[in-house]
Amino acid sequence: MRAGVAVRDVTPRPGAAMSGFVAREARASGVHDPLLVHALVVEDTALVTVDAVGLHEDDCAEIRRRCGLPAERVVVHATHTHGGPASMRGRLGGPVDATWLDGVIATCVDAVDAARAAREPVEVLAGYGADPGVARNRRRPGGPVDDALPVVHLRRPDGSLLAAVVSYACHPVVLGADNTLLTADYPGVVRRILGERLGGPVLFVTGCAGDANTGHSAHASISTATAADRTFAECERVGVHIAEAALAAAPRPGPAAVAAARREVALDLDVPDPAALAADVAAWEAEAAEADPARAALMRCWADWGRRILARESNPAPWPAPVNVLRWGPALVVALPGEPFAATARRIREHAAGTGATVLVAGYSNGCPGYLPPADEYACGGYEVDEAHRYYGTPGRFARGSAERLVDQAERALMGTRSGSDGSADRSDPECSERS
């Protein structure tokens, strides 16, 4: 196979509005470590990673449209760092610096095209590292996590590393709302250490981390107070631990086949009752007037969201959710939008077990509109189920069963990447759709 890689810096200047915490209203005061774009092109497929809390599906589509590869064979992934700037128009706070964001889009296109132009012969090897034991279910003690650590190496004929990919399902939110330095969070540490040890650039892909972080609840982030376990030293410790576990992998080669499939499914939204929402808005405004600054910021966010929803003239259409699968020899990349939970990744990996491939199940890809909990999580409520859509700015939470519909499409897309033994690129099932 032929592959190329390119790395670009997209760190904004200090003063940018940050995203990832409602409670953090301060702007970026400086830079701790760079925010990067990585583009890896394998034959006529590409994976692009961006150090951002999320990218809007329209911007992902623009990147895919403008780069010199078939749009359906390109995945644009946000690492979901909570230490970056506002990056999605109308979602997760702001304001978004339009000039910076336009530059990110152009940089992603440039990186893909540069990687495509630099393609050279490689062998793809894939395997799993040791369980880092870092991720914790943040919704309940002992709840499920996805402990897989997929690792992919792309090596030149002389054995040197062209690039590597590592994926882990843990929220990049080691740093808390008190941090105002721009940072890639622990993925930046993982990339740096692996790059130094392996001798080439490393892409980090955040897995289905909607219910996983390093051990605190989502509500613990509604505060700008410092915490002993949410520091740059802790971020370094976590990153080192994951990198060491990735180095324990023994990637193996597989058939030299490249394939891609893309499917789309329309997901319904649960829109709140107008009368009930109006009462909630009044209650949130009243609480904001009496609450501490962090809680007041949250209540103002919710009230602003509620007023916007009440002002809508019609209910929203279902959201078109993309599902992509890239096959690179012994590796399968399954790319899902939004914030899926660990159970989703585990089910997809179980379905793909018969392929013998190393399976990377990524969230935050080709659009990030909110959380996608499994159906059995809805009865448990909580931030991810009942509240997060207000900060995201979407009209309502995704309807129960949405995650299962994504899994169904992922399983169908996996079928579309099966190819023969001749090693040729498989273009079967390039664009499919399902409508409710």
Secondary structure, DSSP 4 states (H G I P E B T S, - for coil): -EEEEEEEE-PPPTTPPB-S-TT--SPP-EESS--EEEEEEETTEEEEEE-SS---HHHHHHHHHHSSS-GGGEEEEE---TTSB--STTSSS----HHHHHHHHHHHHHHHHHHHHT-EE-EEEEEE-------EESSSTT-------EEEEEE-TTS-EEEEEEEE-S-S--S-TT--EE---HHHHHHHHHHHHHTS-EEEEEBS-TTEESS--GGGGS--S--TTSSHHHHHHHHHHHHHHHHT---EE----EEEEEEEEEE-EEPPPHHHHHHHHHHHHHHHHHS-HHHHHHHHHHHHHHHHHHT-SSPPPPEEEEEEEEEETTEEEEE-SSEE-HHHHHHHHHHGGGGT-EEEEE-SBS---SEE--GGGGGG--IIIIIHHHHHT-SSEEPTTHHHHHHHHHHHHHHTT---TT-PPB-SS-S--B--
